[in-house]
Amino acid sequence: MDAADVWTGPTVGELGELAVLGHVTARLPSGSPLVGPGDDCAVVAAPDGRFVVTTDMMVHGPDFRWAWSSPEDVGWKAAATNLSDVAAMGAVPTGLVVAIAAPQDTPVAVLEGVADGFRLAVDALAPGIGVVGGDLSTSSAFTLAVTAFGDLQGRAPVLRTGARVDDVLAVAGELGAAARGLGRLFRSGVDGAGVPSATAVRANGLDEDPDVARQRRPVPPIGSGRAAARAGATAMLDLSDGLAIDGGRLARASGVTLSLDAGVVDDDVALHGGEDHGLLATFPADVVLPAGFRRLGVVVARGAADVLRAGEPVPTTGWDPYADWDGAAG
């Protein structure tokens, strides 16, 4: 379906909940839960006897703009951000629950596109899992709330609290791509009044920009989470808000300071830009980094800063949905 066509056709208010559910669930990945959609709860196996669970919201305005993202983009991103959190615990994703609140005049085709985005993301990032339940409601702002579950497969969860002095600091995934893409959207994807514009996006070639693609559809290294846990990672977290601010969270949780190697992260966008959803982890010094990870620095004793670059304190700032962001990055 053409991007413009998705905003035509019957709306959710015209069809009602039952009919909309039929349109949406038929497009979602089903996975293999013990009990799937249709009952009051899904039943998902937890062979380890434990499971990890996380939830995340995406709201039109602070988290995405329809002028800049297709419904498929939004579904993909909502799935990817939650799957990344599961991976950051060293777990393997097992299922998703999705709740959507949409304005009454939202075309059903938009929800179908969001469902297609979930299916595409699951197929690419966590094949075999499904959307095992959820809910539909109405709201003045289009809102997605996603909950993800994961299996630890007998391993201890990798927490943020385990980093130790002399551990190696490493990252899997990209740094700064999504922030550069968002910066270009804020600069070149707007009309003369500064309002997000799909016309401006097309006219300025942003649909072909690889950094804009990463802003719309991040590709977190899901398998690297399990690999890090197997390799003995001492601490790990999802880089949702940027290396500086998330690195600061890991440092404070573990009571240490992270010192970046000289020349490794010279780009301030890579340091402070968010929404790449890579994995930041620490490993004992004698561990061979698992495939997909690259060294960033070393863990040192707690000092006056959370993160150091070239020996100088780094402001622990990054993506903040409560802050005004002018899109200056990239």
C-alpha positions as CSV (number, residue, x, y, z in Angstrom):
1,M,0.0,0.0,0.0
2,D,1.3,3.5,-0.9
3,A,2.2,5.7,2.0
4,A,-0.6,8.1,1.2
5,D,-3.2,5.4,0.8
6,V,-2.7,4.2,4.4
7,W,-4.5,7.4,5.6
8,T,-7.6,6.6,3.7
9,G,-10.4,4.0,4.1
10,P,-12.5,3.1,7.1
11,T,-11.5,4.4,10.5
12,V,-11.3,2.6,13.8
13,G,-14.2,4.6,15.1
14,E,-16.3,3.4,12.1
15,L,-15.5,-0.3,12.4
16,G,-15.4,-0.8,16.1
17,E,-13.0,-2.8,18.3
18,L,-13.9,-6.3,17.3
19,A,-13.5,-5.7,13.6
20,V,-10.3,-3.7,14.1
21,L,-8.9,-6.5,16.1
22,G,-9.6,-8.9,13.3
23,H,-7.7,-6.7,10.9
24,V,-4.7,-6.3,13.2
25,T,-4.3,-9.7,14.7
26,A,-4.3,-11.4,11.3
27,R,-1.1,-9.5,10.4
28,L,0.8,-10.0,13.7
29,P,3.5,-12.7,14.2
30,S,1.9,-15.5,16.3
31,G,4.9,-17.3,17.6
32,S,4.2,-20.5,19.6
33,P,2.9,-19.5,23.1
34,L,1.2,-22.2,25.2
35,V,-1.9,-20.1,25.0
36,G,-2.1,-17.1,22.6
37,P,-4.5,-14.2,22.0
38,G,-8.2,-14.9,22.7
39,D,-8.2,-15.6,26.4
40,D,-7.8,-13.1,29.3
41,C,-4.1,-13.9,29.5
42,A,-1.5,-15.5,27.3
43,V,0.5,-18.4,28.7
44,V,4.2,-18.3,27.8
45,A,6.7,-21.0,28.7
46,A,9.5,-20.1,31.2
47,P,11.8,-23.2,31.0
48,D,14.3,-21.5,33.2
49,G,11.8,-21.0,36.0
50,R,12.4,-17.3,35.6
51,F,11.7,-14.7,32.9
52,V,12.6,-11.1,32.3
53,V,10.0,-8.5,31.5
54,T,10.2,-5.0,30.2
55,T,7.8,-2.3,28.9
56,D,8.2,0.8,26.8
57,M,5.8,3.4,25.3
58,M,5.8,5.4,22.1
59,V,3.6,8.4,21.8
60,H,3.0,10.5,18.7
61,G,4.8,13.8,19.2
62,P,7.7,13.2,21.7
63,D,8.6,9.7,20.3
64,F,7.6,9.7,16.6
65,R,5.9,11.9,14.0
66,W,3.6,10.5,11.3
67,A,5.2,13.0,8.8
68,W,8.5,11.3,9.3
69,S,7.6,7.7,9.9
70,S,5.3,5.2,8.2
71,P,3.1,2.9,10.3
72,E,5.4,0.1,9.5
73,D,8.3,2.2,10.9
74,V,6.5,2.8,14.1
75,G,5.6,-0.9,14.6
76,W,9.2,-1.9,13.9
77,K,10.7,0.6,16.3
78,A,8.2,-0.3,19.1
79,A,9.2,-3.9,18.8
80,A,13.0,-3.2,18.5
81,T,13.2,-1.0,21.5
82,N,11.7,-3.6,23.8
83,L,13.6,-6.6,22.3
84,S,16.8,-4.6,22.9
85,D,16.0,-4.3,26.6
86,V,15.5,-8.1,26.9
87,A,18.9,-8.6,25.1
88,A,20.5,-6.2,27.6
89,M,19.8,-8.7,30.4
90,G,21.4,-11.5,28.5
91,A,18.0,-13.1,27.8
92,V,16.4,-14.4,24.7
93,P,13.1,-12.8,23.7
94,T,10.0,-15.1,23.9
95,G,7.0,-12.9,23.3
96,L,5.5,-9.4,23.1
97,V,2.2,-7.9,24.3
98,V,1.0,-4.8,22.5
99,A,-1.5,-2.1,23.6
100,I,-2.6,0.6,21.1
101,A,-4.6,3.7,21.8
102,A,-5.6,5.5,18.7
103,P,-7.8,8.6,17.9
104,Q,-11.2,7.6,16.6
105,D,-10.5,9.0,13.1
106,T,-7.4,6.8,12.6
107,P,-7.8,4.7,9.5
108,V,-7.7,1.0,10.2
109,A,-5.0,0.7,7.5
110,V,-2.6,2.6,9.9
111,L,-3.0,-0.1,12.6
112,E,-2.5,-2.8,9.9
113,G,0.7,-1.0,8.9
114,V,1.9,-0.9,12.6
115,A,1.1,-4.7,12.8
116,D,3.1,-5.3,9.7
117,G,6.0,-3.4,11.3
118,F,5.9,-5.7,14.3
119,R,6.0,-8.7,12.1
120,L,8.9,-7.4,10.0
121,A,10.9,-6.5,13.1
122,V,10.3,-9.9,14.8
123,D,11.2,-11.7,11.6
124,A,14.5,-9.8,11.4
125,L,15.5,-9.5,15.0
126,A,13.9,-12.3,17.0
127,P,12.5,-15.0,14.6
128,G,10.0,-17.3,16.1
129,I,8.5,-15.2,18.8
130,G,5.0,-13.7,18.5
131,V,2.7,-11.0,19.7
132,V,0.8,-13.1,22.3
133,G,-1.8,-10.5,23.5
134,G,-2.7,-6.9,23.9
135,D,-5.4,-4.3,24.0
136,L,-7.0,-1.6,21.9
137,S,-8.4,1.7,23.1
138,T,-8.8,5.3,22.0
139,S,-6.9,8.4,22.8
140,S,-6.3,11.9,21.4
141,A,-2.6,11.0,20.8
142,F,-1.7,7.7,19.1
143,T,0.1,5.6,21.7
144,L,1.8,2.2,21.7
145,A,2.7,0.4,24.9
146,V,4.7,-2.8,24.4
147,T,5.7,-5.4,27.0
148,A,8.4,-7.9,26.1
149,F,9.3,-11.2,27.8
150,G,12.6,-13.1,27.7
151,D,14.1,-16.4,28.8
152,L,17.4,-16.4,30.7
153,Q,18.1,-20.1,29.7
154,G,19.7,-20.9,33.0
155,R,22.1,-18.0,33.1
156,A,22.2,-15.3,35.7
157,P,20.8,-12.0,34.4
158,V,23.4,-9.4,33.4
159,L,22.7,-6.4,35.6
160,R,24.0,-2.8,35.5
161,T,25.6,-3.3,38.9
162,G,28.4,-5.7,38.2
163,A,31.1,-3.6,36.5
164,R,34.5,-3.8,38.3
165,V,37.7,-1.9,38.1
166,D,39.9,-3.0,35.2
167,D,37.0,-4.5,33.3
168,V,37.0,-3.8,29.6
169,L,34.2,-1.5,28.3
170,A,32.7,-2.6,25.0
171,V,29.8,-1.8,22.7
172,A,27.8,-3.8,20.1
173,G,25.8,-1.9,17.5
174,E,25.9,1.6,16.2
175,L,26.7,4.9,17.9
176,G,25.1,8.2,16.7
177,A,23.4,7.0,13.5
178,A,19.8,7.5,14.9
179,A,20.6,10.9,16.3
180,R,22.2,12.1,13.1
181,G,19.1,10.9,11.3
182,L,16.8,12.8,13.7
183,G,18.9,15.9,13.3
184,R,18.5,15.8,9.6
185,L,14.7,15.3,9.9
186,F,14.5,18.4,12.2
187,R,16.5,20.5,9.8
188,S,15.3,19.2,6.4
189,G,12.1,17.3,7.1
190,V,10.1,20.4,8.0
191,D,8.1,23.1,6.2
192,G,8.8,26.8,6.3
193,A,7.2,27.1,9.7
194,G,9.3,24.3,11.1
195,V,6.5,21.8,11.2
196,P,7.3,18.1,10.3
197,S,6.4,17.6,6.7
198,A,6.4,14.4,4.6
199,T,6.6,16.5,1.5
200,A,9.9,18.0,2.8
201,V,11.2,14.6,3.6
202,R,10.6,13.4,0.1
203,A,11.9,16.6,-1.6
204,N,15.1,16.5,0.4
205,G,15.9,12.8,-0.2
206,L,15.7,11.8,3.4
207,D,13.9,8.6,2.6
208,E,17.2,7.4,1.1
209,D,19.4,8.6,4.0
210,P,20.8,5.6,5.9
211,D,20.9,7.5,9.2
212,V,17.2,8.5,8.9
213,A,16.6,4.8,8.2
214,R,18.3,4.0,11.5
215,Q,16.2,6.6,13.3
216,R,13.0,5.1,11.9
217,R,14.0,1.4,12.2
218,P,16.8,0.8,14.7
219,V,18.5,-2.6,14.4
220,P,19.6,-3.6,17.9
221,P,22.1,-6.5,18.1
222,I,19.7,-8.8,19.9
223,G,21.9,-12.0,19.6
224,S,24.8,-10.1,21.1
225,G,23.1,-9.9,24.5
226,R,23.1,-13.7,24.8
227,A,26.7,-13.8,23.5
228,A,27.8,-11.3,26.1
229,A,26.2,-13.2,28.9
230,R,27.9,-16.5,27.8
231,A,31.2,-14.7,27.6
232,G,31.0,-13.5,31.2
233,A,29.8,-9.9,30.9
234,T,29.8,-8.3,34.3
235,A,27.3,-5.5,33.5
236,M,25.2,-4.5,30.5
237,L,22.5,-2.1,29.4
238,D,20.6,-1.0,26.3
239,L,21.9,2.3,24.8
240,S,18.5,3.9,24.3
241,D,19.5,7.4,25.5
242,G,23.1,7.7,24.3
243,L,26.5,6.5,25.4
244,A,27.2,9.4,27.8
245,I,23.9,9.2,29.7
246,D,23.5,5.4,29.7
247,G,27.2,4.9,30.5
248,G,26.6,7.2,33.4
249,R,23.8,5.0,34.6
250,L,25.9,1.9,34.4
251,A,28.8,3.7,36.2
252,R,26.6,4.9,39.0
253,A,24.9,1.6,39.5
254,S,28.3,-0.2,39.7
255,G,30.0,2.5,41.7
256,V,32.8,3.0,39.1
257,T,33.9,5.4,36.4
258,L,34.1,4.5,32.7
259,S,37.2,5.8,30.9
260,L,36.9,5.9,27.1
261,D,40.1,5.1,25.2
262,A,41.7,8.1,23.3
263,G,40.3,8.6,19.8
264,V,37.6,5.9,20.1
265,V,34.6,8.2,20.4
266,D,35.6,11.6,19.0
267,D,32.2,12.4,17.6
268,D,29.9,14.2,20.1
269,V,26.8,12.8,18.3
270,A,28.1,9.3,18.9
271,L,28.7,10.2,22.6
272,H,25.4,12.0,23.3
273,G,22.9,10.9,20.6
274,G,20.3,8.4,21.6
275,E,18.0,5.7,20.1
276,D,20.6,3.5,18.5
277,H,19.7,0.7,20.9
278,G,23.1,-0.9,20.9
279,L,24.4,-2.8,23.9
280,L,27.0,-1.3,26.3
281,A,28.8,-4.0,28.4
282,T,31.8,-4.6,30.6
283,F,33.9,-7.8,30.6
284,P,36.7,-9.1,32.7
285,A,40.1,-8.0,31.3
286,D,41.1,-11.6,30.3
287,V,37.9,-12.3,28.3
288,V,37.9,-12.4,24.5
289,L,35.2,-10.0,23.4
290,P,32.3,-11.9,21.8
291,A,31.6,-11.3,18.1
292,G,29.9,-8.0,17.5
293,F,31.5,-6.2,20.4
294,R,34.3,-3.7,20.1
295,R,36.4,-2.1,22.8
296,L,35.6,1.4,24.0
297,G,37.7,1.8,27.1
298,V,38.2,0.5,30.6
299,V,36.5,0.6,34.0
300,V,38.4,2.7,36.6
301,A,37.9,3.5,40.3
302,R,35.0,5.8,41.2
303,G,36.1,9.4,40.8
304,A,34.5,12.8,40.2
305,A,32.8,11.8,36.9
306,D,30.7,9.0,35.6
307,V,32.4,8.9,32.2
308,L,35.8,10.2,31.1
309,R,37.0,10.9,27.6
310,A,40.7,11.7,27.2
311,G,40.8,12.0,31.0
312,E,38.2,14.8,31.0
313,P,34.7,14.4,32.5
314,V,31.9,13.9,30.0
315,P,28.5,15.6,30.7
316,T,26.1,12.7,31.1
317,T,23.4,14.1,28.9
318,G,21.5,12.4,26.0
319,W,18.0,11.7,24.8
320,D,15.3,12.9,27.2
321,P,11.6,12.8,26.2
322,Y,10.9,15.5,28.8
323,A,13.4,18.0,27.4
324,D,13.1,20.2,24.3
325,W,15.3,18.9,21.6
326,D,16.2,21.1,18.7
327,G,17.6,18.4,16.4
328,A,21.0,20.0,16.3
329,A,22.9,16.7,16.2
330,G,24.3,15.5,12.9
